[in-house]
């Protein structure tokens, strides 16, 4: 059955409003294109005929809501994603963080923890692990449990190893995990100064004072209004001179908060909060 695009947009907005009113999760300022794709994906698997039927199912069946919540969560990540970014962190940002007696890092929207543990390895190799505290947050409780486990499919290890080497890795990547028939389990020392907790960028408040915030490939799923609101949250959560790292397709160029940052590495999307911001 073909649905008029305007009718479909109304159905989608009603679904988001229903989720917010019933469960308190606010997706109303997410990109509509992203939400439409995720709703269509769930419809294709569930046999439901329309977004309106999905709304009814989500409202009356909490298990269906939790399933759809996983669909809406952004869980695509990998270790040392975009190696030039991690090389820039290693060579330029960590030496500056090393001038502090202690420092705090926030991974916002941490997914299953791949980038969190990549950071832990960088800190370890820089001899800075004991001085750095990593806070890793996501709104998705199930994905946080996966992150705490620090276990990844063996099939991903070849790619992770290559990216680690491209990012300037100083050791053998195999030093950081043990493997069984199906999974690689990261060494426990990488988790020692990592704290995972629930935090929703849309509805929760300041998480400060941070010396470095990493939020990569999350803002692209938000509309412009929500992007600005979240960047404002980062401004308030960063200490003066703190660093903000975004994803390769994200930028502060059109943000109303852009003047509060100076560009450190444009290509790698690394910014520094101005001390007078």
N, C-alpha and C positions, 0 to 999 in steps of 0.2 A: 504494500500500500504506500503510495506516494503522499508525503505530508508537505503542505505548503511551508516554505522556509520560515515565514514569520510565525506560523503556528508552532513550528518546531522550536524556535527561539523562546516563545512563551512557555512551552512545555519544559524546556531546559531551565529557565529562570524559576519556574514554580518548583521544580525538583530541588534546586539549590536552596530556595527559601525553606522548603520543607525540611531539608537536612539541617539547616541552621536552627530552625525553631524546635525541632525534635531532639537533635543530638548536640547542638552547639558548635559544630564544625562549620566554618564560614568559607565557602568556595565562591562566593558571589562576585568577587573581583578577579577570579582566575580568567585566563584567556578562554573565550568562548569556543574557539576552534579546538583547543586542547580538550575542553570538557565534552564537546560534541563527539570527538573521537573516542574518548573513554566510555561515554554512555553507549555509543554504537557497538563498541567492543563487548560490553556487558550484555547488551541486547542479543548479540549474535550467539553468545554462549548460553544464555538463560532461556531462550525461546520466547521471550516477551516481545510483543508486537510494536510497542511504542514507548516513548519516554514517560508518558503518563502512566502506563502500566508499571514501569520501573519505579516511578515515584510511589505508587500504591504499595509495591512490594517492599521498598525501603522503609516506608512509614510503619508498616504492619509486621515486619519481620526483621528483628535486629541482626540476625545472622546475615541476611541479604545486605543490610547496611554495611556491616563489617567487611563483607566481600567487596562491595562497591568502593568502600574507603580505600582498600588496597589498590583498586584500579586507579583511583584519583591520586594516590601517593606517587611521588616521583622517585623511582628506585633504580634508575639507570646510572650506574657508576662503575668505576674500575680503579685499581691502584695505579698511581702515577699517571693519571689521565692528563694528556697534553704535557709530555716530558719537558719542553722548553719552559713551561710555567714552573715546574719543580726545580729546574736548574736555576732559574732566576731567584726562587725562594732560597735555595741553598747558597748561592753566591752573593746575593745582594741584601735580602731581607733578614735572614737569620743572623748575619754578622751585626746588624743594627739592633736586633732583639737581644743579642748577646751583651750589649752594653748595659742592660738592666740587671740588677741582682736577681730578680725573678720576673716572670711575665706570664700573661694569660692569653690563650688562643681559643677562639670560638668557631667551631665548624657548625654553621647554621644550615639545617636541611641535610643532615649527615648521611641519610640513606643507610645502607648496610655497613658503613664504616670504612670503606676502602680508602677514601681520601684521608680519613682520620689516622689510620695506621700508616699511610704513606708519610704523613707529617711526623708521626712518632719515630719512624725510621730516620728521617732527616735530622730530627733533634738528637737522636742517638748517635748518628755519625758525626754530628757537629760537637758532641760532648756537652750538649745543653739539656738533656732529657730531665735531669734532676731539678733544673730551675724553671722548667716550663710546665704549666698546667693546661691541659686541653679539655675544653667543655664541648661535648658533641650533642646536638639536639635535633629532634625531629618530632613532628606531631603524631607519627605513626608508631604506636606502641609495639606492634609486631615486628616492624623493621628494626626498631631499637634492640629488641631481644636478639635478632640476628647479628646486629653490630657487636653486642657484648660478647657473643660467642666467638667472633673473630675466626670463622671457618669459611673457606671458599672452595668452590669446585676445582678439582685438579685440572680440568680442561682450561681454566683461565690462567693457570700459572705460567705457561710459556709466554703469553702476552704480557703478563705482569712483569716477568723477568726482563723481557726486552725493553719495556718502558722504564723500568728501574735503571737499567744500564744507560739508556738514552738520557735519563735525568741526572747522570753523573754519579750513579751509585758507587760507593767505595768498597763494598764487600761483595761476596757472593749472595745473591738474593736467597739462595737455599739456606743461608744461615738464620733466616728469620721465620722459618716454619718447619713443622714436621708433617709428614703425609701418611695417610692410610690409602686404602684402595680407591676411595672416591673424593676425599677432601684434603685440603691443606689447612692445618691449624696453626695460626700465628703464635709465635713464642709469647709466653705470658708477660715477660718484662715490658713488651710494647704496650700493654694495657695498664701498667702500674700508675700512671699519672693522667689517665683518661677517665672522665666522668660523663656518662650518658644520662640524659634526662629528657623528658617531654617538654617541648616548647613549640608553640604555634606562631609563626611569623605574622600571621594575619591578625590574631586576636591577643597575643601576649605582649608583655612590655619589655622594657630595657633589660639588657643582659650585660652589665658593665662591671668595672671598666676594663676593656679588653685592649691588648696591644696589637692583636692581629685577628681579623674576622675573615673567614673563608666561607663564601656562599656562592658556589659555582654551579651554573646551569639550573638555577631555581627561578630567578627573576623572569626568565623567558616564558614561564608559564603563567605570569601575572599580567593583568592589564596595566596601562600606564599609571593610573591612579594608585593602584596597590604597590607597584614598583617604587613610586615616590615615597609612599608611606613606610615601606620596609627600609629603604635607603635612609630615611630620616631616623628610623629605629637604630640603624647601624651608626649613624652620626652620634647619637646620644649614648651608644654603648661603647664607643671607642674613646680611649684616652687621647689627649692632644698628641699629635704625631703618630697615632696608631695607623695601621695598614688595613686596607680592605681589598680582598681578592675576589673578582667575579669570573664568570665563565667566558669562554672564547667568543661567544655570540652576544655577550652582554656588554653594556657600557654605561657610564655616567653622563655621556655627552648631552643627552636631552633631559637629564634629571634636574629638578628645581634645586637640588642640593649640590649640583656639580661644583659650584664656586667654593664649597667647603672642603674640597679635596684638590690635591695636586697630583698630576700623573707621574708615577714612578716608571712604569713600563706599559706603554699603550698596547703593544701587541699581546702581552701576557695579561692585560687587564688588572694591573696592580696599582692601587691608589693609596695616597697618604692623607690623612685628615690634617688640615691646616691647624697650626697651634692656636690661631686666633678664631677658629670656627666656633 
